[in-house]
Structure formats: structure tokens, C-alpha cells
Amino acid sequence: MTNDVVVAGAGPVGLFLACELALAGVRPVVLDRLPARSGEQKANGLVGQVVRLLDHRGLHQPLGGTPGAPQPIPRFAFAAFPLELHRLDANPLHALPVPQHRIEEVLEERARELGVTVRRGHELTGFTQDGTGVTVDLHGPDGAERLRTRYLVGADGGRSTVRKLAGIGFPGVTSTDPVSRVAHVLPPEGIRGTENGAYLLPGCPTPFHPYTHTRTDHGVFVLAPLGPDTVMIATMEWGGPPVDPQSPLTLDELRASIHRVTGADVELAPAATPGRYTPRRTVGHNTRLAERYRDGRVLLVGDAAHVHSATGGPGLNLGLQDAVNLGWKLAAEVRGWAPPGLLDSYQQERRPVGERVFMHSQAQTALMSPGPAVTALRALVGELLAHDDNLARIGALMAGSDVRHDTGCPHPLAGGFAPELDLGGSRLAELARTGRPLLLDLTGGGLGLADLAEPWKDRIDAVTAEPAGPAGPAGALLLRPDGYVAWACTPDRADREGLDRALRTWFGEPLG
Ligand SMILES: Cc1cc2nc3c(=O)[nH]c(=O)nc-3n(C[C@H](O)[C@H](O)[C@H](O)COP(=O)(O)OP(=O)(O)OC[C@H]3O[C@@H](n4cnc5c(N)ncnc54)[C@H](O)[C@@H]3O)c2cc1C
């Protein structure tokens, strides 16, 4: 039997891709070499446009969000600069504090509900591809096995076997600095809260604002109260004493690092709460980007395609949006209606987004490093961030909401992620739950466009609505399954030719 798609890797990105494929009518098989979810402590939360994307799939609330539309966060940090995003009229940044193991649990439950087969304890060990498909070698509890599939997706993390076997280069930078240390501990004695919500460590004049990086002359310090009996403490150091990367981080080593970075000497004791972070040390960073995301019938998503520092939490914003961009395009290919070039547009659209994260991740690390030249550079960047247009630009960079795809449509909304719209009784995000393309007439049918999409009704839903309140930003929108606007028109002019072109460009020829 030939499978449609085999996804190697049941991390968050592989699982989300599988959900997207299943929503689009394709039944993927997901392999993971681990017999069970690892529960490894990685992401503490989701940051950026991915939060709105998950709302489009009805996953915002199950992941710990509040009912209704996700709300932007008033503050965030960029390279240890506070981003006072509440100053902006249009704040672009959303966040959802949820641990990665919970994200994986929710996505796996959903994948199974959608009929996805997840085969744990099965490691991809090799593959060969030809003109009609890919033969995948795996090793599982019953020994070696072979699967045939039309497409293979490597969602197998930063050390991706799929990427290596496909011969796809992974150029970039590996540095041995900074050394990052993090642990969950009991609130240390001697820490004092200040009136404006900051904390003072004994013997250190610098106030530390919680949950954010603070740069000192010797490194970076983070303190995040996680409950009455738990704080997360982290340091980053450049040029510190040599470490044995194989040895586990001890609280004494963390204490010495806090002393070097802040000047404060604080006694540390492990937090007693279940699920606490085991002390962890990371030596340096890998910042790397796959030279291509596709090799014939083999594609890469998530960390298999890009790795970078975790500062600002861009990993899942990037990886989960790769998955949603690829999902509908690959499904269209499998189901036979993909227009020429649609699958290649995955790399064309997503690799430049990876390049932007590569850039800001490196820039942030450089801007946090010690030294007088960096201090001077920070003074300059700090001045720039005092201006709201610069603040908005950096906020959008961190959110990934500055991504614009070339759709050929001149309307200002085209190519961007759809704005949230209150449609009087429902929200645009709620209409997107099915993952099907949407033609949304926002004039209550006044533009008479639904007939134009009729020949595509097997793959597109035409919906008529009227935004609550004053006239919306557009008269009609053609929305791709990944939430991006393929085409839009003003309320007074139904550009039927443009719509027809967009339908064919993105959704192929109608069935005869
Ligand atoms: C300490 C830390 C903190 C982080 N904090 C954040 C944060 O706050 N926010 C954020 O967005 N991101 C954060 N990240 C990044 C985030 O964890 C990653 O971007 C994310 O895990 C990538 O998901 P993925 O599914 O692409 O890959 P992975 O999570 O690496 O999953 C890959 C899966 O593939 C499986 N696999 C590997 N090889 C094979 C094979 N040959 N055959 C079958 N299966 C295989 C693995 O077992 C694994 O389950 C952090 C990372 C770290 C390390």
C-alpha cells in the first residue's frame, strides 16, 4: 500500500502538520523514534502570530487561552530592551504561556481525533525517492520495516535525519558563547520587590523586572516568579569559566554564575513543585537554516529546517506556521487539484521568514553581550525604540506579523495574515476552523461574488457576512487555509477578474 504522506517526527510541528493534512482530507502516518512523548522541558510558551493561528483552528482555548479572541500582550522584550507595546494603537504581539509538553499532548489528542496514525517507537533510518514516491526504511519494536509513500516530510528536529539523508545543507553559525543556565528554585532569601514591580537582589543595585532579560556589565539575568514557591532563574554569560558540557548543572554553579553576572550572592534551593525545570545548561547556540526546504518528494518543516537561540521564543511561531503553510499545499498536491508551483511556494514563502528569525536571533544575542561597544550600540537602539513606529516594527518582527506573501493583488490586506473581524455573532477566526479556503463577502452578499466561486465549491466555502460596526477594511476576502489573504477588494468594487485569477492561482482549475 502507498501512503499519501509520511511525517517523520511527532514533535509539535509534525503533529500539527498531520492535523492540517487530516483536515484537508489526507491521512498521514506520523513516525517517532521515541516510544512515548519525552516531556523534555523546552518551550515555556507560544509567542507571536502563531497564537492567532491556533485560534483559527479552535486550539487557543484548549491550550490555556481565555475564551474569545486572543488579546495582545502589553509588554515583551527584545534583546533585553523592554518593548512597551501597550503604547501602540495596533499592538501586534500575542503570547500564550503553555509548556511544550502540554502543546504536544493537545496536538496529539487532536491528531488522533482526526484519524491520524501516530506510530511511536518507529525511527526513520533511511529513504530513497523516485518519480512516483518515497520508500522509507524504519526501525521499530518488531525490527526493520519498509513503507511506501507519495511524500515524506522531515519534522524530525534540529538534527534531522531526513535533512541529512536528502543531502540538504544546513549552513549557519555555531558559537560557544553565551553559556545559558536555568533552574526552577525556591524564592531565594533576601530578594525584595520594589514599588514598580521589579526585584532587587541583595548587594546589587540593578532592578530586575520579572519575566524579562536584564543585561548587566557581565551578562544577562532573568527572574520569573512562577508561583508562591517557585521562581525561574536564568543567566547568560559570555567568556565565563570553562564548563564541561557533559556534566549536569548544579545549583552551586548557577549561584556562582548569578554572582558573576549580578554581583549578588543568593543561596539556591530546588523548587518543590512537580514539573519544575531541572537545572539545565546550554553552551552556545546553533543558528542554521536549511539551504532548501524541498528536495523532490521530500520536505522539511520546523526545527529540521531552522535552529536558532530560544530568546524571544520564535521556534514554535516559525515551525507551526511552516506546518500550516505546507499542510494545505501538500494536501492539494496529493488530492490532485494543486496548481503548478503551489508546493514550491512553501519554500518561497517560508524560507525568507526563517531568514528573518535567523537575523533577529543573532542580532539579539549580539545586543545582549557585554562590552562598552555593545553598551554604546544599545544606547542608540534604545533611542530608536522610544519611537512608536520603531517599536511597532520590532513588535511585528517578533510576532512574525510583518510577513507579506506576494499574491499579485494590490489590496493592502492581500498577502498578510487576515485581521480579526467581528462578524456580528461570530468571528473570522471561528469561520477558519475547518481549514478550508474561504471566500468571505463582507457586504452581506451585496458584491454578488459567491457565484464566481461556485465551480470550486468542492474545495472553497463561500460565506456571506456583515461586520458588526462600521464598514470593515474590505468588501470581500479570499482566505487561504493558513489564514493569509490571497485576494481582497474594496466594498464598492467587486474585482471579479482579480478574484477569478486568485482562485486559479491558489486553488487550481475548477472540476469540470
Ligand atoms: C530550552 C528550550 C527552550 C525553548 N523555548 C521556546 C519557547 O519558549 N518558545 C518557542 O516557541 N520555542 C522554544 N524552543 C524551541 C522549540 O522547543 C522548538 O522550536 C520545537 O521543539 C520544534 O519542534 P519540532 O516539532 O520541529 O521538533 P522537535 O520538537 O525536536 O521534534 C522532533 C521529533 O522528531 C523525532 N525524531 C527525530 N529523529 C527521528 C527519526 N529519525 N525518526 C523518527 N522520529 C524522529 C524526535 O523524537 C522528536 O519527537 C525552546 C527550545 C529549547 C531547547
The ligand as an ORCA input file, in Angstrom:
! r2SCAN-3c Opt
* xyz 0 1
  C      15.373     25.056     26.354
  C      14.493     25.414     25.188
  C      13.527     26.401     25.350
  C      12.708     26.744     24.278
  N      11.772     27.719     24.473
  C      10.929     28.014     23.476
  C       9.849     28.927     23.688
  O       9.649     29.450     24.792
  N       9.012     29.173     22.639
  C       9.181     28.557     21.431
  O       8.401     28.815     20.514
  N      10.172     27.692     21.212
  C      11.041     27.388     22.199
  N      12.015     26.482     21.988
  C      12.144     25.867     20.646
  C      11.131     24.727     20.467
  O      11.238     23.826     21.536
  C      11.406     24.023     19.136
  O      11.363     25.004     18.122
  C      10.385     22.912     18.862
  O      10.594     21.795     19.709
  C      10.500     22.435     17.410
  O       9.532     21.445     17.191
  P       9.723     20.345     16.063
  O       8.474     19.516     16.095
  O      10.152     20.969     14.803
  O      10.979     19.466     16.535
  P      11.185     18.614     17.857
  O      10.397     19.162     18.979
  O      12.651     18.472     18.013
  O      10.564     17.197     17.487
  C      11.210     16.309     16.614
  C      10.660     14.904     16.835
  O      11.249     14.044     15.852
  C      11.595     12.805     16.454
  N      12.653     12.209     15.636
  C      13.932     12.634     15.491
  N      14.595     11.832     14.616
  C      13.699     10.914     14.177
  C      13.766      9.835     13.260
  N      14.895      9.550     12.590
  N      12.657      9.068     13.062
  C      11.507      9.345     13.722
  N      11.396     10.356     14.614
  C      12.473     11.131     14.832
  C      12.024     13.203     17.861
  O      11.911     12.115     18.754
  C      11.034     14.327     18.192
  O       9.862     13.835     18.820
  C      12.860     26.107     23.027
  C      13.819     25.101     22.865
  C      14.629     24.757     23.933
  C      15.643     23.663     23.743
*
